[in-house]
Amino acid sequence: MGAKIPSWTRRGAGFLVAGLTAALLVMVGAGPSQSQAGQRDKETYVTVYNGGFGLVRQIMAVSLPKGESRLEMTEVAARLEPPSVKFAPLGGSGFTVLEQNFDYDLVGSGKLLSKYIGQTIGLRMEDGTLRQVKLLAVEGGRLVVQEGDRILIDPEGKVELPPALGTLRLKPTLSWVVEAPRPYRGKAELTYLTQGISWEADYILALTPDEEAASLDGWITLTNNSGASYLGARVKLVAGEVSRARPPYEVMRGMAAEAKAAPGVSEEQFFEYHLYTLERPTDILDRQQKQVKLLSAPRVKISKEYLLQRSGDVAVTVIFTNSEEAGLGLPLPKGKVKVMKQDSSGSLQLVGEDWIQHTPKDETVRLRVGTAFDIKGTVTLTEQKKLSKDVWRYSYRVEVRNHKDEPVVVKYRHFVSYNFEILKESLPHKKVENNQVEWDIPVPAEGKKVLTFTYLQGQGVGVPVLMP
């Protein structure tokens, strides 16, 4: 049987392979003069940003002799940003940091074996004899060795390694060389930024049977893939787009009932953002998603909009205003909204979902939830004529068919460019944006409605369009 790269279990001062053909035996050197405190012995504060990063602040007790000494901490995020690390005595005096290191080249079978390429290793045979070979390469989990004048691929035997070359790390480790003018016994503060921790809001909007209102529940979804756990952490969440510097090459994406923030979460304005604070400590484990209730609004006024697409499909949009009058009036962090409605048996069913961006108070939220099954339309260009060098005339026929047993109003938006002038139309229009004209088309139940319009477009025509 060939030599395989093993997995590890820890036993005493070294590492032994459990239950695999290849066995690696490595002695680990003595530990540092000051090891890190246990997670529960630290005060931990974590601020999480929407951009997929977080700020970790930890306060711990340290005891240092006079002069130079070395401290080491292993319970840190694997994805921390080394330039952001700051370690100092709480209060600002007591010791000085002379040197700081972040070791992230962690021990692993492949990584460990790569340190011995070009070195002599042992292959322990089943009869107990030890063959001495030179390790040439580690490829795809197989060893390439030289024994005398022979090159062997995947040789038999259990691998035994000489004492470790350099320092081996089981976990990402921060270490410091510090100097104290006198013995120091007190607290120190560590802060750093890390990638891999993020949060977003998740909402459930449950429509009433008449679709004139809905309840809105918001949840904070916190995801930790930073490579560390934070036990008993005080957590703050920043809602807003915080700019991060990037390398230059990257710079070249009546009805209303009062809405309340959920118990256990407080909200405040912070700089140009909004800050949410979880009012009780919580454990944030590595590779974990955690949800905390953000807000609850029992009755929010809503409306529903049908919008005819050029394809003939009709998009369905649910609209509400984030105002106290509508039943809300709280800052809404960006996130995904699931729109639900009860069926005839009383069970909630998903009718669509969409994303919202950060939405301050009194702004409008529009959720495109899907495509109407029973409403279809046709948009036909009936005339396109060049009247002069710079002026064209266009005519359109828009037909909307409603197969529902109730009347509907379907919007149709038409895009124009340059200057334009409506010559005739079968329904009144309104200008909704600089280059969009909109019509409301009332369609009877089990019926259809036709909109026709003609307009001029070109230089010097009627209404100017200011293109961005």
PyMOL commands that set and color helices and strands:
alter all, ss='L'
color gray80, all
select helices_A, chain A and resi 39-41+82-84+109-114+248-251
alter helices_A, ss='H'
color red, helices_A
select strands_A, chain A and resi 8-11+14-17+26-27+43-49+53-64+67-73+86-89+96-103+120-124+130-139+142-147+150-153+158-160+173-180+184-195+197-207+213-224+230-239+260-261+265-270+273-278+282-284+288-301+303-308+314-321+335-342+348-356+364-371+375-386+391-402+408-415+420-425+429-433+436-443+447-458
alter strands_A, ss='S'
color yellow, strands_A
deselect
rebuild
show_as cartoon
